[in-house]
Amino acid sequence: MEKRFVLDLTLQDWEEYMKEKGFPKFRALQLYQWLMKGTLDLSKMTNVPNDIKKAISEDLIVESMSVEKHLVSKIDGTQKFVFQLYDGHRIETVLMRYKTGLSICISSQAGCKMGCNFCASAHAGFGRNLTSGEMLGQVLLAGAFAGERIHSVVVMGIGEPFDNFDNLIGFLKSANAEQGLNLGARHITVSTRGLVPQMLQFSEIDMQVNLSVSLHAPNDELRKTLMPVAKRYSIKEVLDACRTYEKNTNRRITFEYSLFDGVNDTPECARELAKVLHGIHCHINLIAANEFDGSPFKRSKPASVRAFQDLLEKSGMTVTLRREMGTDIMAACGQLRRGLQEKTT
C-alpha cells in the first residue's frame, strides 16, 4: 500500500490511526495541532511520545515538503516559495499582503495539462496531482515561515484545480474544518479554466467557497487560440454551468480576463464580453497580462486596459483591475513554473 503524507490525514483519520496502533485517542489531537502549526519535524513535537513518532515515521511520509527557494519582491514584498516534494517534484506558491491580511495563491498540481498558450506553467509539462495534504502544506508552511495567520486562500497557482477534484475537495474540507485551518469558506477561492462537469459537481458541495472562471475571451473562436480547453467546452456550456453554480449557492462569480495586446483587448471584445455575461451575477477581474520568456503574447498597453475597463463599466458590469504583484520574482499571474530539472515518476 502506498504511503500517505501526514498532512493528508484528517483529525478523524488520526483518531482511527491511534486506535489501530493501540495508542490513546487524545494523542491524535496533540499530533494534529502540531501539524496545523506547520510543524513536520517529529522531534519538535515535545508532547508526543517517541513510540508514536517511531510508528508514524515508519507508516507515513512525514517531511514531504521543504522550502527550496524563498524569494521576496523588492517592489511590493510579495513572497514566492519553491517547494520540493518528497519525490523530487517542485511547485510554486505565492504569499501576498493586502490591507485585509495575508493571501496565499497555492498550486493544485505539479505542472498542468491545460496547455494555455499565455501561461508559463504550460511550457513546463505535467508531473502529477498534488494530494490534499500537499495543498494544505503550502498554506501551513508559508504561514509558519511568515509567522502570521493567513487570511485568505486562492487555488490559482500551477495546475487546474478541477482536474484534481477529489484532492481539491479534501483540501477545502481540511482548510475549513474547525480543528484544521479553521478558515471561513468565503475566504477561499477556486479558479478553473472551465471544466464544465466538475463545475457542476462543485456547485453541489455544501460549502460557500468562491468560484473564479478564467475566461480571457468573449467568443469561442478567440478563446480556442488561447486555451485548448475551449475546444472541449464552449463558452455557452461554461456560462450555463456558472448559472447553475449561482442558482445553487447564491454566490457571485468572478471572471478572470487577461488582456493581450491586439488579441483580446479591443473595444469590440469589451462590448461582446459585456453582452455574453449579461444577467450573470458576476465580477470581472481584468489582468494586464504578465509576460515571460518565450511567451508569444505581449501585455496590453495601459491606454487599451483603461478603455476596455471603461467600456465594461459603461455596460453596467462590475470591474476591477488586478493589482500587479511580484513581477520581479516571476510570482505574478501566469508566471509560475513547475521546476524544469525535477525528477519524474
N, C-alpha and C positions, 0 to 999 in steps of 0.2 A: 504493500500500500504506500502511495506517495506521501511523503511527509508534508504537513501543513505548517505555514508560518504562524508564529504565536499570535500575531495580530488578526489572523483570520478567525480566531475563536471568540465567540461572544461570551458574556458572563455565564449564560446558561451552559454553553459548551464547557467552560472551565469547571463549573459545578459537576457536570457529568464526568469530566476527566478525573477530578479528585475522588469521586465516588468509585469509579472503575479501578483507580490505583490504591484505594483504601486510605486516602488522606481525608482529614476533616473538611467538611464543606466550606467552613468560613475561610479556608486558605484561598479559595477561588477568588473571593472579593479582594483579599490582600494583594494577590498577584495582579489581578485586573487593574487595580488602582495604580500600581506601578507602571503598567503598560500604558495606561491612559495619560500618564505624565510624559510619555515618550522615552521611558527607560527600557532598553532592550538588553542591557547588561545585567545578567542574573546576579552577579557578585554585588551589585549595588542595592539589591532588594533585601534590605537588612532584616526584615521581619519574616522572611520566607525561609523555612528550614532547608538545610543542604540536601536532604534526601529528595525533597520535591524538586529542587533545582537540578539535581542529577537526572531524575526521571524526565524532566522537561527537555533537558539538553540531549537526551537520547531519543526521545519520541518526536520532537518537533524541530523546526528550523527557527532558531532564536534570532540571530543577528543577520537578518536577510538584507537589511538596508544600511548603507553607510554613505555619508556625505563625501563625495569625491572632490567636488569643487563647490566653492561658495563665492559668488560674485556680487558686488554691490555697485549699483549705478551711481556715478558721480553727478548725474543730472538730478535725480529725484529720490535716491535712497532705495529704490526697488532692489530686492534681493532675488538672485536666481540660485537654486540648488541643483546640482547634478548628483543624483543618487545612483550608486552602483548596487545592483541586486545580487543575491547570492549566486546566481547562475551566470553572472557577467553582463547581463543586460543593463543598460543605462536609461534613465528617464530624467526629465527636467521639470522643475516645479518653481513657480514664481510667487513671491510674497510681496504684497504692495500695501502701502499705508494710505488710508483715506481719513477724512475727518471722523468717520464713524468707528475707525479702528483698523486692525489688520485684515486684509483679504488675501486669500490664497487661491491660486489657479493650479489645479492638480491635473496630472496625466491619468488616463484610464487604460492605456496600452503602451507597451514598449514598441514604438513605431505605429504606423497607421496604414490601413488598407485602402483608404478612400481616394487617394491619388489626386487631391485638389491641386491644380496647377500653380496656384499662388502661395502654397504653404511649404515651408522648409521641411516639415516633418515628412511630407510625402516623398521627398527626394532621398530619404534615408532607409526606406524599406520597412518591413514589418517583422517584429520579433515574436511577441506573444501577448496574450491578455495579461493584465495585472490582476492579482487577487484582490478581494475586498480589503484585506489587511494591508496590502501594499498601497492601496489608495488612502486608507486611513493613516498609514505610517507617514505619508508625505505631510499630512496636517500635523500629526503629533511631533515628528522630529523637527519640522520647520518651526513650530510653535515653541518647542523646548529650546531650540537654538536661539530664537529671538527673545526668549524669557518673558513671553507675553501671550495671553489668550487670543486665539484667532476669532475674529468677529463673523466672518462670512467665508464661504467656500464656493468656488466656481469649478465645475468639472468641464474644463475647456482647454486643457493643455494638449499634450500629444495623445492622439488616438481619437476614435469615435466612441463615446460612452455607450451608445445603444448597440454597438457591435459587441459589447461585453456586458450584456444586460443583467445577467444573474449576479455577477460580481458587483456591478454598479448598485443594484438594489441592496445587496448585503452591506455595502459601504454606507449607503444612505441610512439604513436602519441603525448601524453602529454609531454613525455621526449624530443621529437624532436621539438615541437612547439616553435616558437619564443617567445611567451608570457609565455610559460611553463618553462621547464628546459633549453630550447634552446641548447640542447646537440646534436652535429652532429651525424647522423645515423651511421657513420663509427666508432664512439666511443662507440657503443652499440653492444653487442654480446648476442645472444640467443643460449642456449645449449639444445639439445634434445637427448634422448636415441634412437631416430629413429622412430618416429610416422609418417609413410610414407604419409598418406592422408594430414596431417597438414603440413608436409614439402613441399608438392606440392602446397598447399594453400599459404604457406609462400613465396614461390618463385614468387608468383603473386603480392604481395603487392609492392606498389611503394615507397619503402624505401631501402636505401643502408645499411641495418642492417647486421652485420656479423652473419654467421651461424657456429655453432660448433656442431659436432656429437660425442657422446660418443660411441666408437666402442668396445674397450677393448678386442677384439679377431679377428683373421683373418678368421675364418670359423664359420658356423652356429652351428656345434656340440659343440664347446667350448663355444661359446657365449651364448648358451642356459643354460649352467651350471652357468653362471654369471648373466645373465639378462633375466628375464621371457619375456620381450618384444620381444626377438629374436624368440619366439615360434609363434608370430603373424606376424612378418615381417622379411624376410630373409635378409642376407647381400646384396644379389643382388638387392632386392627391395629398400633397403636403399640407396645403391650406385647409382641406377638408378635415385632416387629422388634427390640425390646430383648433378648428372649430369644435371638434369633439372634446379635446382637452379643456377648452374654455367652458364648454357646457357642463362637463363633469366636475370641474374643480372651481369654477368661478374665478380663475386666476388670469391675470393679464399675461400675454405672451410678449417676449422680446424678439424682434427680428434683427439679426446682425447683417450689416451690409457694408462690405469693404469696397472702397472706391478706388478704381484703377484708371489711370489717365487715358482718356479716349476710348475706353472699353465699356464701362457701365456707369459713367458719371455724367452723361448728357442730360439736358433738360427733358428730352423725350423719355429717358429711362426713369427720371424722377416722377413725371406725370403718370407713366404706366404703373410704377410701383404703388403710388397712392391709389390708383384705380383697383389693382388686384387685392390690396389689403383693406379696402373699404369695407366697413361692417365688422371687422375683427377687432376685439378689444386688445390693442397692442401698443407697443412702444418700439420705435425704430432706433437702433443704435448704429449710427454711422461711424465707420472706421476709415481714417485716411490711411490706406493700406501701407503696411510696413514692408520694406524691401530687404532682400538678402542676396548674397552672391549666387548667380545662376538663375535668378527669377526672370521670367520673360515679361513681367509686368512692372510698370512704374506707378508710384503713388500719384493720386490726383493733385492738381495744383490747388493751392488754398482758395483761389477765386472760384474754382469749379466746385469745391466742397461747400463753400458758403452758398453758392447759387442752388446747389442740389438741396441743401437743408432748407433754404428759404421756400423753394417750390413745394416741398413736402409740408412744411408748416402752413403755407397758404392754402393747401388742400385739406387742412384740418387734422393732419397727423401729429402725434406727439413724437418729437425727435430730439435726440441728444447726440453730440459728437464725442466719441470716446476719448478720454484723456490719454495722451501718449505717454507710456511709462516704460523705462528700462531698455530703450532702443540701443544704448551704447554697450549693453551687455547681451544683446540678442535675446531679450526677455519679453519683447512685445508680441502682440497677437500675430500669429503666422510665422514667427521667427524661431520657435523651439524646434530642436532637432533631437532625434534619437542618436545616441553615441555611435559613430560610424566604425569604431575599432573594436566594438564589443564582440564577445563570443556568440555563437549561435547554438541553439539546442535542437 
